[in-house]
Amino acid sequence: MAAENENVEREAPDMDDYAHALAVTNPMREPVIRAVIQALELPPGSRGLDVGCGIGLQVLLLAEAVGPAGHVTGLDLSPEFVARASRIAQEAGLADRVSFQEGNVKDLPFDAHTFDWIWSADCAGYRPGEPLALIWEMARVVKPGGSVAILMWSSQMLLPGYPLLEARLNATAPGIAPFVHGTRPDWHYLRALGWFREVGLQECTAQTFAGTVHGPLSDDLREAVKALIDMRWIGAESEVSAEDWATYQRLCQPESPDFILNLPDYCAFFTYSLFHGKVPAGPLQ
């Protein structure tokens, strides 16, 4: 969820900082991700691929879902993430059921029909760009009858009691990231059902999952929500009024007496949207 300028993508975040953010926000996201994976009903003993796996946290959840006879491969562009993911899997005692390697979703380093299923969260199709080639490439490496699943962060409400302020923040370029002004509407990630159908996937479905956090917050959840707020509106200051930015700072700085996470009745939610389809027996379109 890195912020972007209207027309020019911002510099990539520091890998250590981004990896830290992924780890810190995981206690908030993991229950929802588990629910998504459960809904997919991945076959026990199956072999799958996580494209854009980051530091591998979801690879571990996917490996749990397919059981000890299954195997999950994590793929990421970043060698730092691949190394970190391997260490996390080793520490979790799952190193014999998962593997990690560098690679690009645009040109997957696998033969056709290698996997029983493929998964990508906040990666394939999420950032602006032509999505059909990505979905086709993902489907290429899945066996006929296997599944393609992409998961997208799709909304959040983090500032209870301040809906107008949050709406204005969300209307900025960082607030709508990864969408960029000028991108074709049919390339927006919530149009993914159309992508799936256009490349020839079958039994295409969409489902949205909601996660809720509320006070009193545990230390882990408090840090997770704070990290999410810090990521969500980076760079929005120039697009909102000075008054709105001052209010945002007052609400979202831990040293502020009005820090919103100190509210005993704090409540927020976020959603992930899942798009799923099956690879046909015949050739893709």
N, C-alpha and C positions, 0 to 999 in steps of 0.2 A: 504494500500500500504506500509506496514511496510517492511523495508529492511530485507533480509535474507542472511546468509552465504551460500556458495555453497551446503553444506551438512547438516548444522545444523541451525535450525531456531533460530534467535536472540531472546533475551528475549522480552516478550510482552511489548508494550509501556505502560508507565504510563497512567492510565485510565483518569485522569484529563487532561493530556496533549493531549491525543488522542481525547477526547471529545471536547477540545478547538479547535483542528485542524479541526474536522468535522464541527463545527459551523463557524469557520473563512472562510473555503473554500466554504461554502454553497452558498454565492452569485454568485460564478463562476459556480457552478454545477447545481443550481436549474433550470435555464431555460432549460438546456438539459434534466434533469430528467422530467420536466413537459412535454416536447415534447415526451419523451418515453412513459409516462403514457397516454398521449392523443392518441398515436398510438395504444395502447392496447385496447382502446374502452371498458373499464370495464363497465359492466352493471350497470345502476343506481339502487340503493337499494341492491346491492350485498354485500356479506360478504367475506372478504379476510384476508390473513395472510401475514405479512412481516417477513421473517426469517432473523435473524441477523440485527435487526432494528436499532442498535446503539442508538443514542439519540432521535430517533423517528421523524426526520425531514421529511423523505419520507413517514412515516405513515400519517402525516398530509396532504401531497399532494395526497396520495391515497384516503384518506377520503374525500377530496374535490371532487375527481373525481367520487366517487360513490354516492355522495349527502347525504342529511340529513337522508334518509331512510336506508342508508347502514351502515356498521360497519367494521372497520379494527382492527385486533389484531396485536400487535408488539411483537416479541419474540427475546430475546437476552440472552446470557450466563451471561452477567455482571449485577449483581444487581444494581451497581452504574448507569449503562446506563438506566436500566428499571426505576429507581427512577427519573433520570433526564428527561427521555422522558415523564413520567407522569406529571412532573411539566411544561414542555414546552407545552404539550397538554392543560393543565389547563389554562396557560397564553394565548394560542391561541383561547380559547373558544370552543375547540373541544373535551373536556373530555367526553362528552356524546356519542360521535361517534367513539371513539377509546378506546382500552385497551391495557395494557402491562403486560407481565409476563416473568419470567425466563424460559429458556428451551434450548434444544440442537437440532439442525437440524438432528442429527444422530438418534434421538429418540423423535419425536415430541409428546408432551403430549396432543394429540387430537385423537378422534375417526376417523375412516375412513369416508370419504365423508362429512366432516364437513363444508368445505369452497367452495365457488364458484370459487375462484382463489387463487393462492399463488405467492408471489413475493420474490426474494432475490437479493440484490445488493451487489457486492463485498464480497460475503460470500459463499453461497453454490457453490461448484465447482471451486471457485476462487483460493483458496490455494491448494498447491500440496496434492495429496492423491487420493484414489480410489473414483471416483465421482458417479458411477452408483447407489450405495446404497443410496446416498444422494438424487438423483433425484427420485428414486423409493419411498423413504420415503416422499418426498414432494408431489408426485402424489397421494400417498395413502390417504392423508387427503382432497383431492379435489373431488368434485362430478363428476360423469361421464358427459362429455361435458364441464367441467370447464377447466381453463387454468393454466399452469405452466410457469412462466417467470423468467429467471435469467438475471441479468444485470452485465456486467463486464467493468471496466476501461480497455481500450485496447491499448491506445497509447497517446503520447503527444509530442509536439515540443515547448519548453519553452525558448530556447536561440537563437532567430533570429539573423542570421549573423554568427553563430558559429556551423554549422551543423556537422563538424568533431568532435569537442569537445563533442557535445551532443551525437553523435553516440558512442564515446568511453565511456562516462559515462553510456549510456544505455546498453553497452555490459558487464558491471560489474555485479556481483551477486546482489547487491542492485538494479541496473538498470533494471534487468529482473524480479525482484520479482513481484509477488509471485512464479513465476516458479523457480525451483531449478535444478541445474545440476544433471543429472542422472534420472530425472523423466521420466516416459514413455511418448512418444510424444502424444499418444492418451488420456493422462490425462491433457494435456494443455487446458486451458479454451476456446480457440478458436476452440476446437474440440467438443464443447457442442452439436451441432446438432446430432452427432453420439450417444452421451449419451441418448438424448431424444428418438431417434428412437430405440435404443437397449432396453430401458425399456418399449417400446410399445406406447409412445405418438404419436399422429397423427397431421397432418397439421403443421409439424414443420417448423419454419422459423427463419431466422437470419437477423438482420438489424443493421447497425452502424450509430450512431448519433454523429455529431461533434459540439463542442462548440468553439467559438472564443472569445478571449479578445484582445483588442487593445487600444493603447494610443489615447488621454490622459486617464489614468486610474483614476477612482474614488477611494476614500480612501478605500472603502470596497473591490473593486476588486484588488487594489494594495496589501492589506493585504492577500487576498485569494491566489494570485499567489505566493507571497513570501512564504506563508505557504506550498504551494504545492511544490515549489522548495526545501524547507527545508526537506520535507518528501521524496522526490523522490530519492535522491542520498546519503542518510545517510550511512556512512561507505565505500564509494567508493574510498576513498583516497589511500588505499593500492593497488588498482588495476589499477590506471592510473599513468602516469608519473608525476613527480614533477612539470614540466612545465604546464601540463594540469590542475593539481589541483590548481596551483597558478592562472591560468587564470579563472578557475571556481570561486574561492574565490573573485577575483577582480570583476567579473561580478555580483556576487550574494550576496554581503554584502552591506546592506543599507548605511553604512558609506563610502563606496568606491566612489570616484568621477566617476567611470565607471559603477555604479550600473545599470544593464540592464533595470530595470523597470523605470528608469528616461528617457529612450529614448522616444522622442515625437512620433516616428513611431513604437513603440513597438507593436508587433503582435505575438500571440501565439495561438495554438489550442490544443484540446484534444478530444479523442473519447471514447464513451461508445458503447459496442456491446450488443445487446439484442437477447436472444434466447427464443423462445416461442413455446409451443406445447399444444395440447388438450388431456385431459384424455379420453380414449375410454370407450364405454359402457360396454365392457367385462372386464375380469381380466387383470391386468398388467402382463408383462412377468417376 
